[in-house]
Amino acid sequence: MGREFQTVLAALLKILPDYEDMLVENLVRPFILKDEDYKRLMDIMLGEFNKGLGKETNPTAKVKMYPTYVRDVPDGSENGNFLALDLGGTNFRVLLINLNGQEVTMESKIYLIPQHIMTGTGEQLFDHIAECIHKFMSNHDLLKEKIPLGFTFSFPCKQIGLNHAILTQWTKGFKCEGVEGEDVVRLLHEAIKRRGDIDVECLAVINDTVGALMSCAHSDRDCAIGLILGTGTNACYIEKLENVGLWDGDYNEPKQVMINTEWGALGDDGCLDFVKTEYDRQVDKHSINPGRQIYEKMISGMYMGEIVRLALEKLRKHGLLFGGKGSEELSTRGRFYTKYVSEIESDVDDHFKNTKQVFEELALEKYSDEDCRIAQYVCSLVSTRAAFLASVGVAALLNKMDRQDVTVAVDGSLYRFHPHFHDLMVEKIQQLVKPGMKFKLMLSHDGSGKGAAIVTAVANRLRESEKESIGENGLEN
Ligand code: BGC
């Protein structure tokens, strides 16, 4: 081999890693959005909020801004025993909660909802729920008691009262026939009646975002936004009645109401197309609800792992990962769990302990440290984009509310377990809010149980006082 050739080869080998980096960069660049893009997205979000709130504009709006009939944060005087149901997150739970001023105790049990029920009929779903309530009550020796129940039902619902919620469409992998367009509290009561062996009445139905807000507001009066970053994503906030064109309730004090934004549906009219990547389009295409919940699909835990998997597969097919050799697992839809993203990004040194563990679980045989670095990079791009996109929504709410100090109650597995989500969000929201505005992101604990109990307690108190006044006068007030 001539000397000259050797020199050229050596030089080539030196620049090859850079060249490979460039190829990788080309394939994942669409995940990197500019500051202007985020600013533009915030303006779009704000526009959609207003469209959803307007009486005339709401019918064609995608972000529905449902008034919840929850008017105020708790005052700490709520007390008693309550049952709560939590449907719509990772697990279905039944809870027993005792409220006693600031003191809250609870017991809960997780019950599985089998896949065939998630996509079966509504009757099967609610019969299953009623059966779980029965089991829970029997295990806690409650069968002879009458305990008010709150239902955290975390799907888009048009509420027509505190205990009437009409499901508009299923999200997050649920698709039970015969429930869309129906009042889920009625379906629950019918299932309870069909059994005939439990005496339970549902007094309130809330979204998990409202639960998070209420639970956090129990100890922090500045709490005015509830945010979920878990299997799905959504936010609720406290809005002045004068801004809610849709409002059809009374205008008594407090002149405000919690609005369940259902922001996951942003983009269902194509307004996010300018930032969607080919990976997002794939995820949407193969989902149970194509064309729906576009913003949610770019952010939440149900989809994040799959976005990363698709990007890794693309890199592998281009020979830029694992020497081009994948595995059946890596090629399987849904097999790259979102928890892997958190695990991989939790590696802080060059040993890549977690990353290698994930590769092992995916039965990948050949991987180098460079592969670990690239996988980590892809995960961080996808999760950073998710955190920044969620920040756009929060900043839009903060700017809209225009209060001085706001605490945002946050719950959900994605936010809880990802090592950087919180910090990324604080950084981005800070950039997007009006100067001088102060906010805090606070982890909200057990919102779906405690929040439901608090709302139910208020509903129960109202009902009891109504009963009393009927009893006193023989007339309804
Ligand atoms: C649902 C919301 C819910 C969110 C978080 C979305 O898919 O539509 O109602 O709050 O998930 O659980």
Residues whose N, C-alpha, C, O or C-beta is under 5 A from the ligand:
A	BS01	BGC	G88 S154 F155 P156 T171 K172 N207 D208 T209 I228 G232 T233 N234 G264
